[in-house]
Amino acid sequence: MAFGLCFPAAAGAVSQGPVMIDRLGVQWNSGYVDFTVPFSEPCLNGVIYFDITTDAGKGALSVLLTAQASGKPVRRIDYSTDSQGRCLIDLVQL
């Protein structure tokens, strides 16, 4: 059984997986995640960001925490890059 969370579709989204979480954290209103394998596209500060003030961001944090706590890989993560070079989650699936 797969569990996932979708965000509004973004043009040029990159899809990766399965991947294991290396770092997962929160700073101010932003969550961030990094994996044990390199990203397909360069990401500012080497992480993928998500906004934890939104329902979608809270859902992403929940899925990512579940993966980290259970030691399971993230089956799929889609992300896109904004104009500042930040990678932003579009979809995360456990």
QUIDA-V120716 format. One record per residue. N is the residue number from 0. SS is DSSP state (alpha for helix, beta for strand, coil for the rest). BURIAL is I if it has 16 or more other ideal C-beta (glycine too) atoms within 10 Angstrom, else O. Layout:
n:N ss:SS burial:BURIAL
n:N ss:SS burial:BURIAL
This chain:
n:0 ss:coil burial:O
n:1 ss:coil burial:O
n:2 ss:coil burial:O
n:3 ss:beta burial:O
n:4 ss:beta burial:I
n:5 ss:beta burial:O
n:6 ss:coil burial:I
n:7 ss:coil burial:O
n:8 ss:coil burial:O
n:9 ss:coil burial:I
n:10 ss:coil burial:O
n:11 ss:coil burial:O
n:12 ss:coil burial:I
n:13 ss:beta burial:I
n:14 ss:beta burial:O
n:15 ss:beta burial:I
n:16 ss:coil burial:I
n:17 ss:coil burial:O
n:18 ss:beta burial:I
n:19 ss:coil burial:O
n:20 ss:beta burial:I
n:21 ss:beta burial:O
n:22 ss:beta burial:O
n:23 ss:beta burial:I
n:24 ss:beta burial:O
n:25 ss:beta burial:O
n:26 ss:beta burial:O
n:27 ss:coil burial:O
n:28 ss:coil burial:O
n:29 ss:beta burial:I
n:30 ss:beta burial:I
n:31 ss:beta burial:I
n:32 ss:beta burial:I
n:33 ss:beta burial:I
n:34 ss:beta burial:I
n:35 ss:coil burial:O
n:36 ss:coil burial:O
n:37 ss:coil burial:O
n:38 ss:coil burial:I
n:39 ss:coil burial:O
n:40 ss:coil burial:O
n:41 ss:coil burial:O
n:42 ss:coil burial:I
n:43 ss:alpha burial:O
n:44 ss:alpha burial:O
n:45 ss:alpha burial:O
n:46 ss:coil burial:I
n:47 ss:beta burial:I
n:48 ss:beta burial:I
n:49 ss:beta burial:I
n:50 ss:beta burial:O
n:51 ss:coil burial:I
n:52 ss:coil burial:O
n:53 ss:coil burial:O
n:54 ss:alpha burial:O
n:55 ss:alpha burial:I
n:56 ss:alpha burial:I
n:57 ss:alpha burial:O
n:58 ss:alpha burial:I
n:59 ss:alpha burial:I
n:60 ss:alpha burial:I
n:61 ss:alpha burial:O
n:62 ss:alpha burial:I
n:63 ss:alpha burial:I
n:64 ss:alpha burial:O
n:65 ss:alpha burial:O
n:66 ss:alpha burial:I
n:67 ss:alpha burial:I
n:68 ss:alpha burial:O
n:69 ss:alpha burial:O
n:70 ss:coil burial:O
n:71 ss:coil burial:O
n:72 ss:coil burial:O
n:73 ss:beta burial:I
n:74 ss:coil burial:I
n:75 ss:beta burial:I
n:76 ss:beta burial:I
n:77 ss:beta burial:I
n:78 ss:beta burial:I
n:79 ss:beta burial:I
n:80 ss:beta burial:I
n:81 ss:coil burial:O
n:82 ss:coil burial:O
n:83 ss:coil burial:O
n:84 ss:coil burial:O
n:85 ss:coil burial:I
n:86 ss:beta burial:I
n:87 ss:beta burial:I
n:88 ss:beta burial:I
n:89 ss:beta burial:I
n:90 ss:beta burial:I
n:91 ss:beta burial:I
n:92 ss:beta burial:I
n:93 ss:coil burial:I
